[in-house]
C-alpha cells in the first residue's frame, strides 16, 4: 500500500510523521516504535525520533511506503 503524506513546513520529524499517519498515538511512543519496527528514509535508517524527513523523501515502515510531498 502506497500513501502520500503532505507537509507544509519543508520538513517533518520521523516521530511527527509516524503520529500523523496514525502508527503511534503520542510522540513519546516514537522511540519505542523506531526500535521495534523496520523503518527507512530513502534507504537509510533514522537515528532517532527527531530525524528530519523532507518533501520528496520516501519512507518505508515495515511493508508500507509513504511519499512525502509539500502541500
C-alpha atoms as one frame of an Amber mdcrd trajectory, in Angstrom:
protein
   0.000   0.000   0.000   1.427   3.395  -1.004   0.468   6.586   0.785   1.164
  10.281   0.317   1.917  12.434   3.351   1.624  16.174   2.839   3.783  18.571
   4.861   3.830  22.359   4.824   6.971  23.470   6.664   9.629  21.943   4.423
  10.265  19.036   6.794   8.691  16.903   9.500  10.429  14.679  12.055  10.036
  10.933  11.722   8.215  10.928  15.082   5.722  13.517  13.828   5.241  11.554
  10.606   4.513   8.323  12.489   1.930  10.182  14.559   0.419  11.913  11.517
  -0.158   8.621   9.673  -1.669   7.017  12.783   1.017   4.452  13.588   1.560
   5.917  17.069  -0.686   7.955  19.352   1.886  10.153  21.092   5.335  11.467
  20.287   6.725   9.582  23.269   5.904   6.284  21.580   8.165   7.137  18.633
  11.405   5.922  20.249   9.920   2.513  21.072   8.310   2.244  17.632  11.586
   3.091  15.877  13.461   0.457  17.892  10.927  -2.302  17.206   9.989  -1.786
  13.555  11.855  -1.683  10.242  11.939   1.966   9.142  13.976   3.544   6.338
  14.101   7.075   4.954  15.494   6.951   1.411  17.174   3.600   2.254  18.775
   4.996   5.442  17.806   4.018   8.979  16.713   7.044  11.068  18.957   7.719
  14.064  16.216   8.933  16.392  12.698  10.298  16.524  13.910  13.791  15.607
  15.395  12.692  12.275  14.090  15.105   9.641  12.003  13.925   6.707  11.835
  16.346   3.779   9.429  16.795   0.881  10.464  14.344  -1.827  11.633  11.691
   0.635  10.320   8.139   0.596   9.715   6.496   3.977   9.363   2.725   4.396
   7.658   1.497   7.567   7.646  -2.304   7.606   5.676  -3.058   4.404   4.153
   0.419   3.979   5.592   3.122   1.734   4.954   6.821   2.391   5.780   9.503
  -0.173   6.355  12.879   1.459   5.192  15.881  -0.562   4.950  19.627   0.040
   1.386  20.841   0.488
